Amino acid sequence: METGRIERAYVIQGIKVALGATAAIVLANLLRLSYSSTAGIITVLGILGTKKETLVIAGFKLISFLAALLIAFVCYGVLGYTIAGFSLYLFVFSVVCYTFGWNYSIAMISVLVSHFLAEHSMALPVILNEALLFGIGTVCSILVNLHLRPDDRRMSLLLERIDGKMKRLVLLTGRALDDQERSDTVARGLDELEEDIQRAGAAAMHDANNRLFKRSYYEIRYLQMRSHQRRILAQIYAAMEKIRYVPPQHGEVRAFFERVAQEYSMDNDVGELLRELDELLARMREQQLPVSREEFEGRALLYYILRRMEDFLRLKREFYDQNHRVRR
């Protein structure tokens, strides 16, 4: 993403934040609450990245609000409605929040507690006023986040990009047996693919947390499978780097890699490819033994490469059997 570029999703989110905060302030005014603008602030501070985060954090904020009321009641009772009383409250409440991981509550809740200092009172009507401000702001922030939707189109594009790069890497890895320039390209491609998988994994988790009632981890499992396959390709590449003598059998190995790249897709169960690989391995076992140390080492590395490619394909077959029919 280019620096400084304003994306459509950010504009939409900004509109939701503004509307949510405005609605909270209007509702607080309709109820004739004091400090009604605070409800808008609480709404803004309560809008988090995903629906799951918003709901979970809202529960902890309620607990921290109740704890703050108790702490403020004691501190103001001891030192009065003074700066000293508020400072003591801030100290105790901050320690409690940091201890339980409620750091996000310190600023928001303390704004409400500061109203007791301004009113010089913690009478029931004043407490009710702050509780309503808290409730309105929290509910509005939840309603705003309930309108967040998983970005299915973006996720599909990320998966397609990863599959496209993986397909190209399989093709180039096969050709790298006798082409050093392509070998260097494979090394760079493996690094780029790892970055893409990590980026897509974060997006997939974000989308999963935006599904409250129909959460899907298919994309996450799919990316985990592709990540394992990327590691296998890296191992194959490392083995190819060790080949000093390229035996005649490398043509069949290269052709098989090209076949895998040609049939590479999300919906392929790779059954036919596994059968073809078994036949290739059987033919290699039946061939005449190597006559030199260099040929022996080269053929041993080719055999290792094909075995790792078998692991590569079996990962996809296992994923297909376990997940394809139950996707979403």
C-alpha positions as CSV (number, residue, x, y, z in Angstrom):
1,M,0.0,0.0,0.0
2,E,1.3,3.4,-1.0
3,T,2.1,5.9,1.8
4,G,-0.5,8.6,2.1
5,R,-3.1,6.9,-0.1
6,I,-6.6,7.1,1.2
7,E,-8.4,3.8,0.6
8,R,-12.2,3.5,0.3
9,A,-12.3,1.2,3.3
10,Y,-10.8,3.9,5.5
11,V,-13.3,6.4,4.3
12,I,-16.2,4.1,5.1
13,Q,-14.7,3.3,8.5
14,G,-14.3,7.1,9.2
15,I,-18.0,7.7,8.3
16,K,-19.0,4.9,10.7
17,V,-16.9,6.3,13.5
18,A,-18.4,9.8,13.0
19,L,-22.0,8.6,12.8
20,G,-21.5,6.3,15.9
21,A,-20.1,9.1,18.0
22,T,-22.8,11.5,16.9
23,A,-25.5,9.0,17.6
24,A,-24.1,8.5,21.1
25,I,-24.0,12.2,21.8
26,V,-27.6,12.8,20.5
27,L,-28.9,9.9,22.6
28,A,-27.2,11.3,25.7
29,N,-28.7,14.7,25.0
30,L,-32.1,13.2,24.6
31,L,-31.7,11.6,28.0
32,R,-30.6,15.0,29.3
33,L,-27.3,13.6,30.6
34,S,-24.5,15.9,31.8
35,Y,-21.2,15.8,29.8
36,S,-23.1,14.2,26.9
37,S,-20.1,14.6,24.6
38,T,-18.3,12.0,26.7
39,A,-20.6,9.3,25.2
40,G,-19.2,10.1,21.8
41,I,-15.6,9.9,23.1
42,I,-16.3,6.5,24.6
43,T,-17.8,5.3,21.3
44,V,-14.7,6.3,19.4
45,L,-12.4,4.7,22.0
46,G,-14.4,1.5,21.9
47,I,-14.2,0.9,18.2
48,L,-11.6,-1.8,17.6
49,G,-10.4,-3.9,14.7
50,T,-12.9,-6.7,14.7
51,K,-16.2,-7.7,16.1
52,K,-14.7,-10.3,18.4
53,E,-12.2,-7.8,19.9
54,T,-15.0,-5.2,20.4
55,L,-17.3,-7.6,22.3
56,V,-14.5,-9.1,24.4
57,I,-13.0,-5.8,25.3
58,A,-16.4,-4.3,26.1
59,G,-16.9,-7.0,28.8
60,F,-13.6,-6.1,30.4
61,K,-14.3,-2.4,30.2
62,L,-17.5,-3.0,32.2
63,I,-15.6,-4.8,34.9
64,S,-13.0,-2.0,35.0
65,F,-15.7,0.6,35.2
66,L,-17.2,-1.0,38.3
67,A,-13.7,-1.3,39.8
68,A,-13.1,2.4,39.1
69,L,-16.4,3.4,40.9
70,L,-15.3,1.5,44.0
71,I,-11.7,2.9,43.9
72,A,-13.0,6.5,43.3
73,F,-15.5,6.1,46.2
74,V,-12.7,5.2,48.6
75,C,-10.2,7.8,47.3
76,Y,-12.7,10.7,47.3
77,G,-14.0,9.6,50.6
78,V,-10.5,9.7,52.2
79,L,-9.1,12.9,50.5
80,G,-12.3,14.6,49.4
81,Y,-13.2,15.8,45.9
82,T,-9.7,17.3,45.4
83,I,-6.8,17.0,42.9
84,A,-5.2,14.8,45.6
85,G,-8.2,12.5,45.7
86,F,-8.3,12.2,41.9
87,S,-4.5,11.6,41.8
88,L,-4.8,8.8,44.3
89,Y,-7.6,7.3,42.3
90,L,-5.4,7.5,39.1
91,F,-2.6,5.8,40.8
92,V,-4.6,2.9,42.2
93,F,-6.7,2.4,39.1
94,S,-3.7,2.5,36.8
95,V,-2.0,-0.2,38.9
96,V,-5.1,-2.4,38.8
97,C,-5.5,-1.9,35.0
98,Y,-1.9,-2.7,34.2
99,T,-2.0,-5.7,36.5
100,F,-5.1,-7.2,34.7
101,G,-4.2,-6.0,31.2
102,W,-7.0,-3.3,31.1
103,N,-4.7,-0.6,29.8
104,Y,-7.3,0.5,27.3
105,S,-9.7,1.4,30.1
106,I,-7.5,3.9,32.0
107,A,-8.1,7.0,29.9
108,M,-11.7,6.3,29.0
109,I,-12.9,5.4,32.5
110,S,-10.9,8.2,34.1
111,V,-12.7,10.8,32.1
112,L,-16.0,9.6,33.7
113,V,-14.4,9.6,37.1
114,S,-13.2,13.1,36.6
115,H,-16.8,14.2,36.5
116,F,-17.2,13.3,40.1
117,L,-14.4,15.7,40.9
118,A,-16.2,18.4,38.9
119,E,-19.5,17.7,40.6
120,H,-18.0,17.3,44.1
121,S,-20.3,14.4,44.5
122,M,-20.7,10.7,44.0
123,A,-24.4,10.7,44.8
124,L,-26.6,8.1,43.1
125,P,-27.9,10.4,40.3
126,V,-24.3,11.4,39.4
127,I,-23.2,7.8,39.3
128,L,-26.2,6.9,37.2
129,N,-25.3,9.7,34.8
130,E,-21.8,8.3,34.3
131,A,-23.1,4.7,34.0
132,L,-25.5,5.8,31.2
133,L,-22.7,7.7,29.4
134,F,-20.6,4.5,29.6
135,G,-23.4,2.3,28.5
136,I,-24.5,4.5,25.6
137,G,-20.9,4.9,24.3
138,T,-20.1,1.2,24.6
139,V,-23.3,0.1,22.9
140,C,-22.8,2.5,20.0
141,S,-19.2,1.3,19.5
142,I,-20.5,-2.3,19.4
143,L,-23.2,-1.4,16.9
144,V,-20.6,0.3,14.7
145,N,-18.4,-2.7,14.7
146,L,-21.3,-5.1,14.0
147,H,-21.4,-3.5,10.5
148,L,-17.8,-4.6,9.8
149,R,-17.8,-7.2,7.1
150,P,-15.0,-9.8,6.2
151,D,-13.3,-8.6,3.0
152,D,-13.9,-11.7,1.0
153,R,-12.8,-10.1,-2.3
154,R,-9.5,-9.0,-0.8
155,M,-9.0,-12.5,0.7
156,S,-9.6,-14.2,-2.6
157,L,-7.2,-11.9,-4.4
158,L,-4.5,-12.6,-1.8
159,L,-5.0,-16.4,-2.1
160,E,-4.9,-16.2,-5.9
161,R,-1.7,-14.2,-5.7
162,I,-0.1,-16.7,-3.4
163,D,-1.2,-19.6,-5.6
164,G,0.1,-17.9,-8.7
165,K,3.5,-17.3,-7.1
166,M,3.7,-20.9,-5.8
167,K,2.8,-22.2,-9.2
168,R,5.6,-20.1,-10.8
169,L,8.1,-21.2,-8.2
170,V,7.3,-24.9,-8.8
171,L,7.9,-24.4,-12.5
172,L,11.2,-22.4,-12.0
173,T,12.4,-24.9,-9.4
174,G,12.2,-27.7,-11.9
175,R,14.0,-25.6,-14.5
176,A,16.6,-24.5,-12.0
177,L,18.3,-27.9,-12.3
178,D,20.2,-26.7,-15.3
179,D,19.8,-23.0,-15.2
180,Q,21.6,-21.0,-12.5
181,E,19.9,-17.7,-13.3
182,R,16.5,-19.3,-12.6
183,S,18.0,-20.7,-9.4
184,D,18.6,-17.2,-8.2
185,T,15.1,-16.2,-9.2
186,V,13.7,-19.1,-7.1
187,A,15.6,-17.8,-4.0
188,R,14.1,-14.4,-4.3
189,G,10.6,-15.8,-5.0
190,L,10.7,-17.9,-1.9
191,D,11.4,-14.9,0.2
192,E,8.6,-12.9,-1.5
193,L,6.1,-15.8,-1.1
194,E,6.8,-16.0,2.7
195,E,6.0,-12.3,3.1
196,D,2.8,-12.8,1.1
197,I,1.7,-15.8,3.2
198,Q,2.3,-13.9,6.4
199,R,0.3,-10.9,5.1
200,A,-2.6,-13.0,4.0
201,G,-2.5,-15.0,7.3
202,A,-3.0,-11.7,9.2
203,A,-5.9,-10.8,6.9
204,A,-7.5,-14.2,7.2
205,M,-7.4,-14.0,11.0
206,H,-8.9,-10.5,10.9
207,D,-11.7,-11.7,8.7
208,A,-12.4,-14.8,10.9
209,N,-12.8,-12.5,14.0
210,N,-15.3,-10.4,12.0
211,R,-17.6,-13.5,11.7
212,L,-19.5,-13.9,15.0
213,F,-22.0,-16.6,14.1
214,K,-20.5,-18.3,11.0
215,R,-16.8,-18.1,11.6
216,S,-14.6,-19.9,9.0
217,Y,-11.0,-20.9,9.4
218,Y,-10.7,-22.5,6.0
219,E,-8.4,-19.7,4.6
220,I,-6.2,-19.9,7.7
221,R,-5.8,-23.7,7.3
222,Y,-5.2,-23.2,3.6
223,L,-2.4,-20.7,4.2
224,Q,-0.8,-23.0,6.8
225,M,-0.7,-25.7,4.2
226,R,0.8,-23.4,1.6
227,S,3.4,-22.2,4.2
228,H,4.4,-25.8,4.8
229,Q,4.7,-26.3,1.0
230,R,6.8,-23.2,0.7
231,R,9.2,-24.7,3.3
232,I,9.4,-27.9,1.3
233,L,10.2,-25.9,-1.9
234,A,13.0,-24.2,0.0
235,Q,14.4,-27.6,1.0
236,I,14.2,-28.8,-2.6
237,Y,16.0,-25.6,-3.7
238,A,18.7,-26.1,-1.1
239,A,19.2,-29.7,-2.4
240,M,19.4,-28.5,-6.0
241,E,22.1,-26.1,-5.0
242,K,24.2,-29.0,-3.9
243,I,24.0,-30.8,-7.3
244,R,27.4,-30.7,-9.1
245,Y,26.7,-33.3,-11.7
246,V,23.3,-33.3,-13.4
247,P,22.4,-36.9,-14.2
248,P,20.3,-37.8,-17.3
249,Q,17.3,-38.4,-15.2
250,H,16.9,-34.7,-14.5
251,G,14.8,-34.3,-17.7
252,E,12.1,-36.5,-16.2
253,V,12.2,-34.7,-12.9
254,R,12.0,-31.3,-14.7
255,A,9.0,-32.5,-16.8
256,F,7.2,-33.7,-13.6
257,F,7.7,-30.3,-11.9
258,E,6.3,-28.7,-15.0
259,R,3.3,-31.0,-14.8
260,V,2.7,-30.1,-11.2
261,A,2.9,-26.4,-12.0
262,Q,0.4,-26.9,-14.9
263,E,-2.2,-28.6,-12.7
264,Y,-1.6,-26.4,-9.7
265,S,-4.9,-25.1,-8.3
266,M,-6.9,-24.7,-5.1
267,D,-9.4,-27.4,-6.1
268,N,-7.0,-30.1,-7.4
269,D,-6.9,-33.2,-5.2
270,V,-3.5,-34.1,-6.8
271,G,-4.4,-37.8,-6.9
272,E,-3.2,-38.2,-10.5
273,L,0.0,-36.4,-9.8
274,L,0.8,-38.7,-6.9
275,R,0.2,-41.7,-9.1
276,E,2.5,-40.3,-11.7
277,L,5.2,-39.6,-9.1
278,D,5.0,-43.1,-7.9
279,E,5.6,-44.4,-11.4
280,L,8.5,-42.0,-11.9
281,L,10.1,-43.2,-8.6
282,A,9.6,-46.8,-9.7
283,R,11.3,-46.2,-13.0
284,M,14.3,-44.5,-11.3
285,R,14.7,-47.5,-9.0
286,E,14.8,-49.9,-11.9
287,Q,17.4,-48.0,-13.9
288,Q,21.1,-49.0,-14.1
289,L,23.2,-48.2,-11.0
290,P,25.4,-45.1,-11.3
291,V,29.0,-45.7,-12.5
292,S,30.7,-42.7,-10.8
293,R,30.6,-41.0,-7.4
294,E,29.4,-37.7,-9.0
295,E,26.5,-39.5,-10.8
296,F,25.6,-41.4,-7.5
297,E,25.5,-38.1,-5.6
298,G,23.5,-36.4,-8.3
299,R,20.9,-39.2,-8.6
300,A,20.6,-39.4,-4.8
301,L,19.8,-35.7,-4.6
302,L,17.3,-36.1,-7.4
303,Y,15.6,-39.0,-5.5
304,Y,15.5,-36.8,-2.4
305,I,14.0,-34.0,-4.3
306,L,11.2,-36.2,-5.7
307,R,10.5,-37.5,-2.2
308,R,10.2,-34.0,-0.9
309,M,7.9,-33.2,-3.8
310,E,5.8,-36.3,-2.7
311,D,5.5,-34.6,0.7
312,F,4.6,-31.4,-1.0
313,L,1.7,-33.1,-2.9
314,R,0.5,-35.2,0.1
315,L,0.1,-32.0,2.1
316,K,-2.3,-30.8,-0.5
317,R,-4.1,-34.2,-0.7
318,E,-4.6,-34.3,3.1
319,F,-5.9,-30.7,3.1
320,Y,-8.3,-31.5,0.3
321,D,-9.7,-34.5,2.0
322,Q,-10.1,-32.8,5.4
323,N,-11.4,-29.3,4.3
324,H,-12.6,-29.1,0.7
325,R,-16.0,-30.7,1.2
326,V,-16.7,-28.7,4.4
327,R,-15.6,-25.3,3.2
328,R,-17.8,-22.7,4.9
